[in-house]
Amino acid sequence: MFNKDLILEALDNIGWSKYKLCKEANLSQSTLSDILTGKNKNPRMDTIQKIATALNVSVDTFFDNTDSDMVMETKSEYSTSEKSKKDIKKSLSEILDMLEHSRNELMFDGETLELNNLTKELLKQSIENALIMAKKIAKERNAPK
């Protein structure tokens, strides 16, 4: 999950003011203020990328590791058979391959999404979770009552 406090921590580490970050990242002060006060809890990925680039850190610096912990809990909560795991892995691979080699751009909220490593990983986790849930729902529907 995005953590605004990690931006403040990065600023402290290099001794920059919020104003300097705005100048270096080419952001308005109101945009950064909205992020740091929590008014904007989910800033756009391109905004986070600008901040990360200015601070010379990776985008994932500003995300807690709790998301991956949650994913692991979800996966273990819905145990699947070995066959289902193989099916999910195959489907996931096919979907990711299709996305990687598609001539069409990936869009979100009317804007082109850059497929950097973080975006790819988040997409992979989301698709994998969707496939796991679909298998679980199908299993529950087909279970004898």
Secondary structure as UniProt FT lines:
FT   HELIX           5..14
FT   HELIX           18..25
FT   HELIX           29..37
FT   HELIX           45..55
FT   HELIX           59..62
FT   HELIX           66..77
FT   HELIX           82..101
FT   STRAND          107..108
FT   TURN            109..110
FT   STRAND          111..112
FT   HELIX           117..142
//
